[in-house]
Amino acid sequence: MSPAIPQPNIVAQFRSLIWQGLDTDTITTALFVAERLYAYDPKGADSVHLFALCLYRDGQYQAAENLTKGWLRHVGCAYIYAQCCLKLGGGKENEGVNALEGCKRQWGGSSAWNQHSDTERRAMPDAATVYTLIGRLWHALGDTKKSVDCYVSAVKLNPYLWEAFLGLCDTGIVNSSAGLNLRIQNIFKPTAEMLESLKLPSSNTSNIPATIPEEAVTTNGLRNASENIPNDPFSSTNGATRDRSDLAFNNHPSFFNRLNEGLGNSANDLETPTAQSSNPAGHEMLGGGNLNTISEKPPPVRKTRAATTEITTRKLSSRSTREIGNDVKRPTTASSQDINAIAAPARRSTRLTSKFTSKLGVGSERETRLATKERERDAKKMKTSSGRSKSGLHLSSGTTAAVKEKGGGGDKGNSEDVNVRNGSSTTVTVSFEITEPQPQRSTRATTATIAKRKAMASSADPSLTRMRKKQMTDAVAVVSRPAAQAAPSKPLMDLKKEEAMYFVLKLFEKLGVGYFSLCRFHCKEALQAFNSLPTSQKETPWVQTKIGRAHYEMANYADAERSFLKVRQLDPARTRDMEVFSTILWHQRKDVDLSYLAHDLVDLDRLSPESWCALGNCFSLQRDHDQALKCFKRATQLNPKLAYAFTLQGHEHVSNEEYEKALISYRCAVAADSRHYNAWYGLGKVYEKMGKYDVAEKHFRTATKINPTNAVLVCCVGMVLEKTKDYKGALGQYNIACEMAPTSALSRFKKARTLMSLRMYPAALKELRILKDIAPDEANVHFLLGKLYKLLKDKRNAIKHFTDALNLDPKAGHLIKEAIENLDDDDDEYSTEDPEVNRFLDH
């Protein structure tokens, strides 16, 4: 029996086993343990989420949907529920959208693009991932506008989300009259969050000059008063180290605010910092935080006597610096923006802060004292510097920089003081000055102060004095580095991460340009983009299939075949996109190669719809249309969303002159993919054969809108117009087709026929001569040339081309012989009334 309150340690053990099973793809183990966890903690939303995730990975979509239906306030459960709705279909997509929108407050604005690695994971989806799923749901429902909006939101949040980009291209909105002006360069660029993640933790503050590098500080020993302290209690514990100059007044408007920047709101939190809790109950209350990404801070370093001496040293050094008139102007309070910009250091003791406050004063009294000291410095700045203490070292960095406060303050206070306490009474001051375009202020010690320092130095511990002098000598050597080695004032970036980010984004941009161009059927641009890829990326199955698809759309079947053969070499077990390869072989009439491909694919995977499409094309090439229909129907059963299988099925019905069945198949293809232009073309051909030219023209024009670069579709529109006696309209379509594809034999042949119908015989003769060079072995071209020469009264050339047509196609001998016998007839115009002649010419 489960306890009334599940124990967090037991829940954590269950979750660890489940994630191990999911990561190692041992779904049976994961599902078994998830059921045990659900029985132990049936009221935990995270337990339900993990159980539903295991069911979804196991393919039990209905069970996962039923389990998560009552937990839709949990973002993980709502996400799995929406995924199940997309898989099950049947109008449930709308319920999935409602479930995700209902818990938008939990995932809206979240980002996890950089929170996944080999050792970390985030189980809950972020905003970009959820937007992508909503876009897929709207796309399945046929609402293209909402789908595009969701995909755009996803790629704006995470340009690495390739699935969102593919969905955006597949919607086809870019081809509509009110389409989206999609610019690939604006998609694959780093977001503000990505640029922020590149900043090094130690350089998150704005316009902070770098002084002593971390390596030099470590080498020269400028860390603490005692060398036996492993960590500086004033340094950050999140992995970012601060140099010694952080303890001066240059890196923050106020030295006291830097001491107080780690303080909490309550007095109890000021004494000792605590590590972050990783209680799994908090994960559930937040609706799906990630337990695996919680990192614990190391415990604070225990203070030693040396650390206490260091604190006293810093306190007295600050007092001594104030006595000699430090030039730095320190505001009493620091803005939260400046404090948050720096990684939070270890919290300092309340007693240390209270001592500083009591000694130095705060509020209006301290401001008045600072103003008085500043006036004294102004009065003394013209005096000679001969009275400077021998124990004080003044160093100029030799650099020129304009240092401004983050909040827009002035340029005052550009000298940096590092005070090192020699024993208990001697102060050694190192002043780092940054040259400004305006006159500088220099700190001058009064005669009384110098005398006081000498007295203090004489009573100091000699050993400590020697140690501090040695440290200051090392500090002088470090600070005196050339100006070229000084860090820039702008925020430092992680160069390795920046290089990796821009490399991946540039690669995605090239691939995105190619895919986007292919979706718009701009095949030449797509090929140019894919060929610009590095060889290692170009020689991959995905890229080669897209290159082959581009050649296929351009009717370059030989080049397309070479690309797909390379795919077969790179990935012999690949079945995806092989239905296109089988169609390429079908167009080339390579029955042996097509048979080998079909049998090989079926042997690889009998449950692959692409395998059955290839087998159906093999039977179709052998003119066994009934067997081909069986194969295509099997493919549609395996994947009802494979529109091309329905289109091939419709083609076989047309071959059997089963036009009603063909219409049903083409309509199913359009329902599976509304942008499948082959199905719209098939509908137009069926209505054209049925004599419904107006309906046929409508479907042909729809196909042309989807693929405006296909010359065959434009010719089909012209053919319908030609049959309705609209020769001028048909001629306009043929001209467009010839401009798209100058080497298209079909376009020029149709154009020549239309010119002959308009009695434009010289122009028709010009087109036919070009066509004869393009397709010298076509009998109908020579037959049409013979008819044209007969109209031009050139019997010699007419007989010559009629004879060539007869030799090329003996089956049409009776038509050609009849034309030769009628050479003496006086025909003044070209007639298209003979149906038998038209069938021969349309062959």
NORMOMO-V990504 format. One line per field, one symbol per residue. phi: phi as a letter, one per 20 degrees, with the letter a starting at -180 (. if undefined). A space follows every 10 residues. Layout:
BEGIN
phi: ???
END
This chain:
BEGIN
phi: .fffdfffff fffgffffff fffemeffff ffffffffff cfeeffffff fffffffene fffffffefe cffeffffff ffffffffmm nfffffffff ffdffedfnf bcfddcbfdc bcfefeffff ffffffffff enefffffgf fffffffbff ffffffffff fmffeefdfe eedffeeebf efffffffff gecffeldfe defffffffe nedcfceeef cffeefeeoe ddefffeeee ebgbfffffe fefeedffee fcfcfffcff fffffemofd ffdfdeffff fffdffffff ffgfffffff fffemfeeed ffcdffffff fdgfeffeff fffffffffe ncmfffffff fffffffffe feffdfefff eeddcdfmdc bddcffenff dfmdeddddd eemdcddddd ddddfdfege ddecefffff ffffffffef ffffffffff fffffffffe ffffefffff gfdfffffff ffffffffff fffffffffe meffffffff feffgfefec gfffffffff fffemeffff ffffffffff bfefdfmfff fffffffele ffffffffff ffffbfeeff ffffffffff femeffffff ffffffffbf eeffffffff fffffeleff ffffffffff ffbfeeffff fffffffffe neffffffff ffffffcfde ffffffffff fffemeffff ffffffffff cfefffffff fffffffeme ffffffffff ffffcfdeff ffffffffff femdffffff ffffffffcf feffffffff fefefedebe ddefffffff fef
END
